[in-house]
Amino acid sequence: MKIIELNIYGYGQFNHINFTLHPHAFQVIYGKNEAGKSTIMSFIQSILFGFPAKIQNENRYEPKRVKTYGGALIVDTEQYGKVKIERLPGKAAGEVTLYFENGETGSGELLNQMLSHFDKSMYKSIFSFDIHGIQQVSKVSADELGKFLLSSGLLGTDALLQTESHLLKKQELLYKPNGKKPEINAALSRLKSIHSEMLKAKELIQPYEELMKEKEMIEHQLKEKKESKSTLEAKSRRFAEIIDVLPLWLEEETIHTELTKTNQAFPADGLKRMDEIEAKEEPLQSEKLALMRSIEDLQQTIYQMNVNESILSHHAEIDHLRETYSAYHAKRDQHQQYSLKYEALTGQIFDEKMRFFAENIDDKAVLSLNTSITAKEEIREIVSDYQQLQQRKQLLDQQFERAKENLEESENRLTDYAKGMLDAEERMLLEKKVKQHEAMQQQVLDEKRLQEEYRNNEKKIIEQSKTNQSKKNQMKMIKAAAAVLLILCSGWLIYEQQWLILPFLLGLTGLVFFFIFQNDKGEDAFLIHLRDKQEELKRQLEQSRVQGHTKTEELGGILWKDEQLRRSHELEQVTFTQNERAYHRTVSGFDDWEEELYQLNRKVKKAYSNFGVSSEFSPLALPDLLQTLIQLQKDVRESSQIETKLSELTAALSAYENRLGEICEKCGFEQKTDLNETMRNLSAALQDSIEKKSSQLMYKEKIADAEDRLAKIEAELSLLSEKRMELFILSNSADAEDFRKKAEEANQRKAFEQKLKWIQQQLQAKQHLLKDGKLDLLIDYKEEKLLCDKQLRAEMEQESSLHRRLAELKASLRNIESSGLYSELKQKYELEKGAVKQLAHKWAVLAAAKNMLNKTVEFNRSVRLPKVLKGAEHFFSVMTNHQYRKIFLPDAEQTLIVERMDGNRFAANELSQATAEQLYISLRLALVRHLSTGQGLPIIIDDGFVNFDFERTKQVLSLLKEFSKQHQIIFFTCQEHLLPLFEKDQILDLKAVELASKQVSIGQRLL
């Protein structure tokens, strides 16, 4: 059975979604956590085996967004073709219906047959395993690991191990040989104590023992009386039966006497048999003469026929050549096609070799080139490193230019500052002149007030300008937001096709853009007022200054300018130092970059050298070169396959032509140039010989039939003659007349025998009377019966007397026992004794169950497990890359032993975690193959190889690909790094399917 499609109506997070699986038998379903992998696994099992019951702990995955629950699987089977299995909610596990390609439907009983009568738990334990089941290996103790793997090889799970442990624990809770706390041990201890107390109480009652002895003696006497009475009653009944049948025995004796006087030699039904013999002889003689004439005519006809036996001896070979002639033509056409393809492919391979390789290398060298995933990864790293180095080179160039410009600019500014600064003597002289002018200056209060007012007004102008600018920026942001909102609304209207509202909204959007991009040239009136006032204050200050003030300001300006130049020179000196350091750092970065580029070039040369190609190409050409080499390797392999196929076809064609020539030569036919004409002539000659041979065989069969019939007739005639003589001999007759006379005497004897038979039938029921021998007819059996009845009455009177005495004794004992402690202890003893029996019965049931379990294990261990281990050895060897070669089953131990290639052997608890898990998987796969017949059930695996290294993971996946030829394998994984190991069409990405489903759903809503 192979699942080819999943139709989920509603299950968990999926609703109204279809999944189409890979047409081949290995399907990978990839998805990250919570993508729905477990949901799909549960869906497959629910459709095949039924929905989980609400009372079970298993998740039912009932959908929350839709009311529909259930779905269908489309499976491909060898017996029924494609079948749709649909399961919907209903009674218990749901209502299941099977739909076949011919329009018929089926029920759950037919589904059970398709599933080989596996139930859900058995399917999950054998055909389905996940990371939790595999990691169960790590949770088992070292002592129990061997038993766990042995149980897995028998049933697929550790059910046997758990059941055995469970039964042993229950047994130990009931009884232990040296225990005190188990229930049976405690009950036996209490019973022993009560019995001791009861014996002590019994000693206090003196008459009790004597009465008990008398009671036992009377009971023994009653038993003897009962046996004696039974013997007398049986004897009396026997005498009565003898009296009834005695006349029949006497008559039997009389008949036996008469039979001894008659002749016993006449055969049974002799007269009738003689008449039958005479009636059969006459027609047989007539038929004998007719058959002899028919045989002579047929022999003459056969003699006149002429058959070519040489052609008939090669009948099978000619038929084979005739049947395979169309195949010969097809192979010849195929040979021509392969020849053309081979020439084109070898020419293409030669061109590719000449294009890439300096010298012409052979195909073996091309195939030996390393184009594995590791090589791809190395090339990807080289290209990535090369691109990073190029980007870094551009960045270093930019940094170098920027550092060089900054350094030159800083150096020029230092030179300019040094030229503009005053000498020390000039500065001292200028400072002295300033002090002299300052002593002469006095400013009036109005000038100070004007200056203060001028500064305050200047601050107001600056603050008002900032406020106006902030308001303009806020307004622009509001207009831009409104424009974006209107654009989004327009896009939504276009998406929803609201054509009536769209023109109005587009006009509004244009209006907003007009207001955004127009220049606001108006200025604030208050700001204009402040600027006019500033101009007026400036004019008043210039008028209030005198000529002396101007001179002082000029000298002070020169000093202030010189001071500013000196400070700028100091700051620029610091900047120059920083720029110089940055320049040196950039130069050092170039050195590091050149070193890394050198190392990368070595890798590139090595890569090109590994491919046998000159290193004159850019590193960026490596991926394209690798893809070209991969394609070249594919072409070389294909060329080799075609060459092999051509050789096979040439050999097949030559073999056919040579065989045809040999047969023609043996049959005396001339082989024509045209094989078709040769085949026609040979077939015609064969057909003619076959028809003649068939006619001959038919006539010979008729002759044989006639001869057989003639022989039978002669045999029957001989037999009839023998039977007649036999009747004469049996009856001691000389001829037929004497025979008939003795027949009359035989009829009288037959009448006596019939009567004797009736008497013996009547006496058959009385044969038990003769078990002691033949009856003595001289005894008076009536007198014997009267004597026996008298003895019986005497025994019954004695028995009645003993019963009365026994009743008196029991009453006395009851009075003694009811008087006190003894009766209570005895009752308690009996109750405790009954409880011990119940517990012992429970313990015996558990012991029997454990014994049956051990027998079942031993049977499977000796019959099924060796076959499972044979298959597991191959799987385990492949998984471990042939590091292990054998798996042994010790005779006296519940464990497994594996043998490594170097001959060392290890018990299961001595293996590493990953190797033990691989042994577990090998046993599970071998069990699947052992239990499956034909196309088996699908195998479901959920991320079972997380503890394996990359090489062993590849080996496991390779093994599963081989295994998928017989079983469909559905592999669920969230490990993205495993995906490159599969082909693209083998991978089902749950996220991509979900996105595609959503797009289809949106498209349907829009329509």
Protein Blocks (a to p, Z undefined) as FASTA:
>chain_A
ZZfbdcdfbgcjbghiaddddfblbdcddddehilmmmmmmmmmmmmnopadfkbmbdfk
iafkbmbecdddddddfklopadddddddehjbpaddddfkopacdfklmmmmnoopafk
lmmmmmgccfklmmmmmmpcfklmmmmmmmmmmnopaklmmmmmmmmmmmmmmocfkbmk
bmklmmmmmmmmmmmmmmmmmmmpmklmmmmmmmmmmmmmmmmmmmmmmmmmmmmmmmmm
mmmmmmmmmmmmmmmmmmmmpcfkbcghklmmmmmmmmmmmmmmmmmmmmmmmmmmmmmm
mmmpccdfklmmmmmmmmmmmmmmmmmmmmmmmmmmmmmmmmmmmmmmmmmmmmmpmbdc
dfklmmmpccbfklmmmmmmmmmmmmmmmmmmmmmmmmmmmmmmmmmmmmmmmmmmmmmp
ccfklmmmmmmmmmmmmmmpccdfklmmmmmmmmmmmmmmmmmmmmmmmmmmmmmmmmmm
mmmmmmmmmmmmmmnopaklmmmmmmmmmmmmmmmmpccfbdcfklmmmmmmmmmmmmmm
mmmpcfklmmmmmmmmmmmmmmmmmmmmmmmmmmmmmmmmmmmmmmmmmmmmmmmmmmmm
mmmmmmmmmnopafkbcfklmmmmmmmmmmmmmmmmmmmmmmmmmmmmmmmmmmmmmmmm
mmmmmnopacdfblmlmmmmmmmmmmmmmmmmmmmmmmmmmmmmmmmmmmmmmmmmmmmm
mmmmmmmmmnopablmlmmmmmmmmmmmmmmmmmmmmmmmmmmmmmmmmmnopcdfkbcf
klmmmmmmmmmmmmmmmmmmmmmmmmmmmmmmmmmmmnmmmlmmmmmmmmmmmmmmmmmm
mmmmmmmmmmmmmmmmmmmmmmmmmmmmmmmmmmmmmmnoomafbdcddfkbccdddddf
kopacdfklpcfklmmmmmmmmmmmmmmmmpghjadddddehjllmpcfklmmmmmmmmm
mmmmmpccddddfbfklmmmpcfklpccfklmmmmmmmmmmmmmmZZ
